[in-house]
Amino acid sequence: MAERTGELNADGEQEEAYFCKERLKCSPEEDERLERQHFWKVIDAFRYYRIHVHERVNRAERQFRSLPEHHRMLLPNFLSNMAKIRRCVDHNQQVLQAIVHNCVHMFENMEYGEDDDMRKVRPSSTFDMDKLKSTIKQFVRDWSEAGKPERESCYQPLISEILRIFPRDQCDASKISILVPGAGLGRLAWEIARLGYACQGNEWSFFMLFSSNFVLNRCDGVNSMTLYPWVHQFSNNKRSSDQTRPVTFPDVNPHSLPPNSDFSMVAGDFQEVYKEPNTWDCVTTCFFIDTAHNVIDYIETIWKILKPGGAWINLGPLLYHFENMANELSVELSYEDIKAVILKYGFQMEVERESVPTTYTENDRSMLKYLYDCVFFVARKPAHLFSNGVQRGQARQFEEFQQKDRDDSMT
Ligand SMILES: C[S@@+](CC[C@H](N)C(=O)[O-])C[C@H]1O[C@@H](n2cnc3c(N)ncnc32)[C@H](O)[C@@H]1O
């Protein structure tokens, strides 16, 4: 997997968004210093995990010990179950250590300094611990047998459209370039490359990048690794054993791509890395567009980087990531508004399904489950454009829209 750092390498959530904004104002040296700081903060989170979850188990044990004796007597297995949880956590910690082992050398064009085993493990924020726990669950979604139904519901509609639009018996798939922004742990991009297309995943979270690097480059035995992804879930368990059940990964050998396949993962902010116009035959977004501060920026970038005739295939909800974050720009558009914007850019809506039920890192034994009612669409950048990327007739259309906006605001 070829990897490089792009201009920005930050994780896409609250603290990091602030960090990005700060970085935009600073010198390249300061920029690098902040990136290095962020890198080590994420490594610290991987190392602090065990302490953090053990503290949670300590609390559960304390609560149990505070019960009256006759209540405690009713729960003879409680403490042994807590001990089991601790063993699962210890095992997860070993996997997390393996993931970050040698990560300083992961990127081709950025030095993060030498790792020093003597470095003290520093406490991480609850926010970073939550990110890490979500990353652990992401292994289930992308690389386990247990995640298969979820991948069928999320990735298969996207893959079917790629196969329809670029049929492998009618084109040289290796010449079809497909970009997957916000690629997570990389399974969708990997599956597309497995079909013979030239596919690049892009991701900016170090949590995801370290983990995808581990699974794609350092795991080869099928189901050789084990994680306990649900061990942090103390509520909504039907059986105590549900909390400590293992999940093995990878369900396929990540090195089993066909020879000469063209697959890469690129680190960095999608909007910073991809600026070259008319480059991609297809952009495939899955649970991604709601990560934007301003989703119109994403639409604009996708419009620009697609070749004329190229296709944008999207599936996902609109759970705006920055909605509840103070001091963050967050433009929360309905799908209706997004669709209107897409059409105003000049895309043609080729396929549209407004109700595709999916899950996201679902614990199938939990008593609480979320169901996303996703939108799915294929939007095509028309093949016949002026050299500036504007569609024939589109310039006039834009003027009409602007005039209408002016009229609307006067009424
Ligand atoms: C909800 S997850 C979806 C991951 C994957 N597509 C899937 O379906 O499992 C959104 C991903 O987008 C990444 N992301 C958010 N903003 C990004 C940006 N500006 N550039 C690249 N990746 C970004 C996040 O780090 C996260 O991994």
The ligand as a Gaussian input file, in Angstrom:
#p B3LYP/6-31G(d) Opt

LIG

0 1
 C      -18.425000       7.514000       9.015000
 S      -16.822000       7.069000       8.529000
 C      -17.105000       6.016000       7.097000
 C      -15.927000       5.124000       6.777000
 C      -16.157000       4.185000       5.595000
 N      -16.459000       4.893000       4.394000
 C      -17.256000       3.204000       5.928000
 O      -18.323000       3.274000       5.304000
 O      -17.047000       2.370000       6.809000
 C      -16.268000       8.575000       7.761000
 C      -14.782000       8.540000       7.491000
 O      -14.404000       9.711000       6.773000
 C      -13.156000      10.171000       7.302000
 N      -13.060000      11.598000       6.984000
 C      -13.794000      12.607000       7.505000
 N      -13.471000      13.773000       6.930000
 C      -12.500000      13.495000       6.016000
 C      -11.758000      14.286000       5.091000
 N      -11.949000      15.603000       4.997000
 N      -10.854000      13.687000       4.296000
 C      -10.659000      12.344000       4.372000
 N      -11.332000      11.533000       5.242000
 C      -12.234000      12.099000       6.041000
 C      -13.263000       9.886000       8.793000
 O      -11.999000       9.838000       9.408000
 C      -13.964000       8.524000       8.778000
 O      -13.054000       7.470000       8.715000

